[in-house]
C-alpha cells in the first residue's frame, strides 16, 4: 500500500458499531481478518445495532 492517497484506501464496516473504517498500516498483513474498527468494539462485541 505504498504511495496510495488516503481517499483511495480500502475500507470495511465494523461488525459491532456498523461504522466504516479505513485500512491502517498496522493491519497490513492481516487486513482480510480485520472485523472491528477499534479495540473497544472488539471487547464489547454484541449484535449490531439496527
Secondary structure, DSSP 4 states (H G I P E B T S, - for coil): -TT--GGGS-EEE-TTT--EEE--GGGTTTGGG---SSHHHHHT--SPP-
